[in-house]
């Protein structure tokens, strides 16, 4: 693999990590808004049943809340994860196909 490939993977991981942390921080406002627990905490309701306190909220619900009220960084997170998925898939497929030089797909 070339340096261009690994630099794209590295930058993609940095963008994904940063946007994940910012989304998690923005979604932590769910702890302060108890009236939103019913509508923005679906994972907590699956795990604990009815959410009665802030200790019942699961961390995945922070991303749901952030996507609902400030969708910029969750969108960047999804976009960078998709880019990394495609980039790594392309790298794996390109490595497998290059082992068969006589195979030509028109």
C-alpha positions in Angstrom: 0.0 0.0 0.0 1.2 3.5 -0.8 1.7 6.5 1.4 -1.3 8.1 -0.2 -3.6 5.3 0.9 -2.4 5.3 4.5 -2.5 9.1 4.7 -6.2 9.0 3.6 -6.9 6.3 6.2 -5.1 8.3 8.9 -6.9 11.6 8.1 -10.2 9.7 7.9 -9.7 8.2 11.3 -8.8 11.6 12.7 -11.9 13.2 11.3 -14.0 10.2 12.5 -12.6 10.4 16.0 -13.0 14.1 16.3 -16.5 14.2 15.1 -17.4 11.3 17.3 -16.1 13.1 20.4 -17.9 16.3 19.5 -21.2 14.5 18.8 -20.9 12.7 22.1 -20.3 16.0 23.9 -23.2 17.7 22.1 -25.5 14.7 22.9 -24.6 14.8 26.6 -27.1 17.6 26.9 -29.7 14.9 27.0 -28.9 14.4 30.7 -30.1 17.9 31.5 -33.4 17.7 29.4 -35.5 15.1 31.2 -38.6 15.9 29.0 -36.6 14.5 26.0 -35.9 11.1 27.6 -39.1 9.7 26.3 -38.4 10.7 22.7 -34.6 10.7 22.3 -33.5 7.7 24.4 -34.6 4.6 22.4 -31.6 2.5 23.4 -32.1 3.2 27.1 -35.7 2.1 26.8 -34.6 -1.1 25.2 -32.1 -1.8 27.9 -33.8 -0.5 31.1 -37.4 -0.1 30.1 -38.7 3.2 31.1 -36.1 5.9 31.8 -36.5 7.3 35.3 -33.2 9.0 35.9 -30.1 10.2 34.2 -28.2 7.0 35.3 -30.5 4.9 33.1 -29.3 6.6 29.9 -27.1 4.6 27.6 -24.2 6.4 25.7 -25.7 5.6 22.3 -28.6 7.8 23.1 -26.2 10.8 23.1 -25.6 10.3 19.4 -29.4 10.1 18.8 -29.9 13.3 20.7 -27.1 15.0 18.8 -28.4 13.8 15.5 -31.8 15.1 16.3 -30.9 18.6 17.5 -27.4 19.4 16.1 -26.8 17.1 13.1 -23.6 18.6 11.7 -21.1 16.5 13.5 -23.1 13.2 13.5 -23.4 13.8 9.7 -19.6 14.2 9.5 -19.2 11.1 11.6 -21.4 9.0 9.3 -19.7 10.5 6.2 -16.2 9.7 7.4 -17.2 6.2 8.5 -18.6 5.6 5.1 -15.5 6.9 3.4 -13.3 4.7 5.6 -15.4 1.7 4.9 -15.2 2.3 1.1 -11.5 3.1 1.3 -10.6 0.0 3.2 -12.9 -2.2 1.1 -11.2 -0.8 -2.1 -7.8 -1.4 -0.6 -8.7 -5.0 0.2 -10.3 -5.7 -3.1 -7.5 -4.1 -5.0 -5.0 -6.2 -3.2 -6.9 -9.4 -4.1 -7.5 -8.5 -7.7 -3.8 -7.5 -8.3 -2.8 -11.1 -7.6 -4.5 -12.1 -10.8 -2.8 -10.1 -13.6 -4.4 -12.2 -16.4 -7.9 -11.4 -15.1 -9.2 -8.4 -17.0 -12.7 -7.2 -16.3 -14.0 -5.0 -19.1 
